[in-house]
Amino acid sequence: MVRAWWSRPWVRTTAAVLAALVALWIVLELASEETRNVANGIFTILGAPEFVKAALIAAVPLLLAALGGLISELSGVLNMALESMMLVGAFVAYAVADQSGSPWIGLAAAGLSGLVLGLVHAMFTVSLRANQVVSAVALNLFALAATALAFRVLYINKAFQAAPGFEALHFPVLSDLPYLGIALFQHNILIYLALLLIPVMWFILYKTSWGLTLRSVGEHPMAANTVGIKVNRVRYIAILLSGTLVGMSGSALVSASGINAFQENLSAGRGFIAFAAVIFGRYDPIGAFLGTILFGLGDALQIRLQAYGVEVPYQLLLMLPYVITLLALVVFMRNARGPAASGTPFVEEGAG
């Protein structure tokens, strides 16, 4: 009975959190007064509404990328090219919004750029049946070089300028609430659209026939093909949708900077974090959100710790959100199981 109860993941997680809190309390009790003052300052930071707001802003680009990656993963195609799609989407969103004067046009262009990269990835992995990891690595390297070159060509001789961005919304009454108003109701529209996408995608994936078709292609493509499903066509659609969403996450990343600007390697590995969030979330939209918000909390914390003046090299603080993500993966991904046919090309009958 005890062993069966302890085998439940939420029980182990709760026990681990409680043990960590007890250990932290013991350490603080034994620490010096100066250390306790620093700890109190950090706890004040964690409890501030601005901290929650910053965490959401940092998490949303990852959330859009993770949801896009989830669609591709469930179809059986590894999309480790999220980094390239996010980076190119960020540059295109910035450049197009700067030239057109509209962040909405920049968002649409970012989605289109992601769709084009998704098409390239689909051609290599689905049609040509190339190694999916190699295709992703090639696209990631291409995006890093191409965006750096394009940015230098277009903007190297220009003074720094911010592109038009999405303004924060104001909700009557809600935006003026103490704590919750700042934390949840003073964001731009991309934040709310991304959060709304979580239940919408969950419903599509698990309550519609198309979602069932998508998951069947990822689990058992041969059986799906037997009942008349065009496996490779479904995978093409999934990768194109994935690319579009991830491209739009680049626009959210530019907006998240607060100054609507672009710099070389702006994504800084966030595409890989989004890929990890899909695994962390056990291939579920809600779980993916929890994984991205974990990174967002770590990112918001490291920024505030730098501003607080913690006497630690800032490079170590920059590592904090990535270390948190890595530890979460180690702890929670043991029982995560992806689609059975993930990473396996499918050869349809009559194909060479």
C-alpha positions in Angstrom: 0.0 0.0 0.0 2.7 2.5 1.0 4.8 1.6 -2.1 1.8 2.1 -4.4 1.1 5.4 -2.8 4.7 6.6 -3.0 4.9 5.6 -6.7 2.5 8.4 -7.6 4.4 11.3 -9.3 2.6 14.0 -7.4 3.3 12.5 -4.1 7.1 12.3 -4.8 7.0 15.9 -6.1 5.2 17.2 -3.1 7.6 15.4 -0.8 10.6 16.8 -2.7 9.2 20.4 -2.4 8.5 20.0 1.3 12.0 18.5 1.9 13.6 21.4 0.0 11.6 24.0 2.1 12.6 22.3 5.4 16.3 22.2 4.3 16.1 25.9 3.3 14.6 26.8 6.7 17.4 24.9 8.5 20.1 26.6 6.4 18.6 30.1 7.1 18.3 29.4 10.8 22.0 28.5 10.9 23.1 31.3 8.6 24.5 34.7 9.6 22.2 37.8 9.9 23.7 39.2 6.7 22.7 36.1 4.8 19.2 36.1 6.3 18.8 39.7 5.1 19.8 38.8 1.6 17.4 35.9 1.7 14.6 38.1 2.9 15.3 40.5 0.0 15.1 37.6 -2.4 11.8 36.4 -1.0 10.5 40.0 -1.3 11.4 39.8 -5.0 9.7 36.5 -5.5 6.5 37.8 -3.9 6.3 41.0 -6.0 3.6 41.2 -8.7 6.3 42.6 -11.1 8.1 39.3 -10.8 5.0 37.3 -11.8 4.5 39.7 -14.7 8.1 39.3 -15.9 7.9 35.5 -15.7 4.8 35.5 -17.9 6.4 37.8 -20.4 9.5 35.6 -20.5 7.5 32.4 -20.8 5.1 33.3 -23.7 7.7 33.1 -26.5 8.7 29.7 -25.2 5.1 28.6 -24.9 4.2 29.4 -28.5 7.4 27.6 -29.6 6.6 24.6 -27.4 3.0 24.4 -28.7 4.3 24.5 -32.2 6.9 21.9 -31.5 4.2 19.7 -29.9 2.2 19.5 -33.1 5.2 18.3 -35.0 6.2 15.8 -32.3 2.8 14.2 -32.1 2.9 13.6 -35.8 6.1 11.6 -35.4 8.6 14.2 -36.7 11.3 15.6 -34.4 11.4 19.3 -34.7 14.6 20.4 -33.1 14.7 23.3 -35.5 12.6 25.4 -33.2 15.6 27.5 -32.5 16.0 28.5 -36.2 12.3 29.2 -36.6 12.2 31.4 -33.5 15.3 33.3 -34.4 14.3 33.9 -38.0 10.8 34.8 -36.9 12.2 37.4 -34.4 14.4 39.1 -37.1 11.6 39.1 -39.7 9.0 40.4 -37.1 11.4 43.2 -36.2 12.4 44.2 -39.7 8.9 44.0 -41.2 7.3 45.9 -38.3 10.1 48.5 -38.6 9.5 49.0 -42.3 5.7 48.7 -42.3 5.0 50.5 -39.0 2.6 47.7 -37.9 3.5 45.0 -35.3 0.6 42.9 -36.7 2.2 42.8 -40.2 5.5 41.9 -38.5 3.7 39.0 -36.6 2.2 37.7 -39.9 5.5 37.9 -41.6 7.2 36.0 -38.7 4.6 33.3 -39.0 5.2 33.1 -42.8 9.0 32.8 -42.3 8.5 30.0 -39.8 6.2 28.3 -42.3 8.9 28.5 -45.0 11.5 26.9 -42.7 8.9 24.3 -41.7 8.5 23.5 -45.4 12.2 23.0 -45.8 12.4 20.8 -42.8 9.4 18.8 -44.0 10.9 18.3 -47.5 14.1 16.9 -46.0 12.6 14.8 -43.3 9.3 13.6 -44.9 9.9 13.6 -48.6 13.6 12.9 -48.7 13.6 10.9 -45.4 16.7 12.6 -44.2 17.9 12.3 -40.6 15.6 14.6 -38.6 18.2 15.7 -36.2 20.7 16.5 -38.9 18.1 18.6 -40.8 17.3 20.5 -37.6 21.0 21.2 -36.9 21.5 22.5 -40.4 18.6 24.9 -40.2 19.7 26.1 -36.8 23.2 26.9 -38.1 21.7 28.5 -41.2 19.4 30.8 -39.2 22.1 31.9 -36.8 24.3 33.0 -39.7 21.6 34.3 -42.0 20.0 36.6 -39.4 23.3 37.9 -38.3 24.3 38.8 -41.9 20.9 40.3 -42.7 20.9 42.4 -39.5 24.3 43.8 -40.2 23.5 44.5 -43.8 20.2 46.3 -43.0 21.1 48.0 -39.7 24.8 48.2 -39.1 25.0 51.8 -40.3 21.8 53.0 -38.7 21.2 54.4 -35.3 19.5 52.1 -32.9 15.7 52.2 -33.2 12.9 50.3 -31.7 10.2 48.8 -34.0 6.5 49.5 -33.4 5.3 47.0 -30.8 2.1 45.7 -29.1 0.9 48.0 -26.4 -0.2 46.8 -23.0 -3.9 46.4 -22.7 -6.0 48.0 -20.0 -9.0 46.2 -18.5 -11.5 48.3 -16.6 -11.4 47.3 -12.9 -9.2 44.3 -13.5 -6.0 46.2 -14.4 -6.4 48.3 -11.2 -6.7 45.4 -8.8 -4.0 45.2 -6.2 -1.3 42.7 -7.1 -3.4 40.8 -9.7 -3.8 43.9 -11.8 0.0 44.3 -12.3 0.7 40.5 -12.4 -2.0 39.4 -14.9 -3.9 42.3 -16.5 -1.4 44.7 -17.8 0.1 42.6 -20.7 0.0 43.0 -24.5 -2.4 41.0 -26.6 0.2 38.3 -27.5 0.3 37.1 -23.9 -3.4 36.5 -23.8 -3.6 35.0 -27.2 -0.8 32.5 -26.3 -2.6 31.6 -23.0 -5.9 31.1 -24.9 -4.1 28.8 -27.3 -3.5 26.3 -24.5 -7.1 25.1 -24.1 -7.8 25.5 -27.8 -4.9 23.2 -28.7 -5.8 20.7 -26.0 -9.3 20.5 -27.4 -8.1 20.1 -31.0 -5.6 17.4 -30.1 -7.8 15.3 -27.8 -11.4 16.1 -28.7 -11.4 16.3 -32.5 -11.0 13.7 -35.3 -8.1 15.7 -36.7 -6.3 15.5 -33.4 -6.9 11.7 -33.3 -5.5 11.4 -36.9 -2.4 13.4 -35.9 -1.7 11.3 -32.9 -2.3 8.0 -34.8 0.2 9.1 -37.4 2.8 9.6 -34.6 2.0 6.4 -32.7 1.4 3.9 -35.5 1.8 5.2 -39.0 1.4 1.9 -40.7 -2.0 1.3 -39.0 -3.0 4.8 -39.9 -2.0 4.2 -43.5 -4.0 1.0 -43.6 -7.3 2.8 -42.8 -6.7 5.3 -45.6 -4.8 8.2 -43.8 -2.2 9.9 -45.9 0.6 9.8 -43.3 3.1 12.0 -45.0 0.4 14.6 -45.9 -0.6 14.8 -42.2 3.0 15.2 -41.2 3.5 18.0 -43.8 0.6 19.8 -42.4 1.8 19.3 -38.8 5.3 20.7 -39.6 3.9 23.7 -41.5 1.6 24.5 -38.6 4.5 24.0 -36.2 6.7 26.3 -38.2 4.0 29.0 -38.3 3.5 29.0 -34.6 7.2 29.0 -33.8 7.8 31.8 -36.2 5.2 33.8 -34.4 7.0 33.1 -31.1 9.9 35.1 -32.5 7.6 38.1 -32.7 6.6 37.5 -29.1 10.4 37.3 -28.2 11.0 40.7 -29.8 8.0 42.1 -27.9 9.2 40.5 -24.6 12.4 42.6 -24.8 10.4 45.6 -23.8 12.1 47.8 -26.4 10.9 45.9 -29.5 14.4 45.5 -30.8 16.5 42.7 -32.3 20.1 41.6 -31.7 22.2 38.8 -33.0 21.3 35.4 -31.5 18.3 36.9 -29.8 16.8 33.5 -29.1 19.9 32.4 -27.2 18.9 28.7 -27.1 15.3 29.3 -26.2 14.2 27.0 -29.0 15.9 24.1 -27.3 14.3 25.0 -24.0 10.9 25.0 -25.8 11.8 21.5 -27.2 12.7 20.4 -23.6 9.4 21.9 -22.3 7.5 19.6 -24.7 9.2 16.6 -23.1 8.9 18.0 -19.6 5.1 18.5 -20.2 4.8 14.8 -21.3 3.6 15.9 -24.8 0.6 17.8 -23.5 -0.2 21.5 -24.0 -0.9 22.1 -20.3 2.3 20.4 -19.3 4.3 22.3 -21.9 2.9 25.5 -20.4 4.1 24.5 -16.9 7.6 23.8 -18.4 7.8 27.2 -20.0 6.6 29.1 -17.0 9.3 27.3 -15.0 11.9 28.8 -17.3 10.1 32.1 -17.2 10.3 32.2 -13.4 14.0 31.4 -13.6 14.7 34.1 -16.2 12.8 36.7 -14.2 14.6 35.7 -11.0 18.1 36.0 -12.6 17.3 39.5 -13.9 16.2 40.7 -10.5 19.1 39.0 -8.7 21.4 41.0 -10.9 19.5 44.2 -10.1 19.5 43.4 -6.4 23.3 43.2 -6.4 23.9 39.7 -5.4 27.7 39.2 -5.2 27.8 36.4 -7.8 29.3 36.7 -11.3 26.5 37.7 -13.6 27.4 34.8 -16.0 26.3 32.3 -13.3 23.0 34.2 -12.9 22.4 34.0 -16.6 22.8 30.2 -16.3 20.0 30.0 -13.7 16.9 29.5 -15.9 18.8 26.9 -18.0 20.0 25.0 -14.9 16.5 25.0 -13.5 15.2 23.6 -16.8 17.9 20.9 -16.9 17.2 19.9 -13.3 13.4 19.7 -14.0 14.1 17.5 -17.0 16.2 15.1 -14.9 13.6 14.9 -12.2 10.4 14.7 -14.3 11.3 13.1 -17.7 11.9 9.6 -16.4 8.4 8.4 -17.2 7.8 10.7 -20.2 7.0 8.7 -23.3 6.8 10.3 -26.7 5.0 9.0 -29.8 6.2 5.5 -30.7 7.1 6.5 -34.3 8.9 9.7 -33.3 11.9 10.3 -35.5 11.1 7.5 -37.9 10.4 8.3 -41.6 7.5 6.6 -43.2 7.6 5.1 -46.6 4.1 5.0 -48.2 3.2 2.1 -50.5 4.4 2.7 -54.0 7.1 5.2 -52.8 10.7 4.6 -53.7 
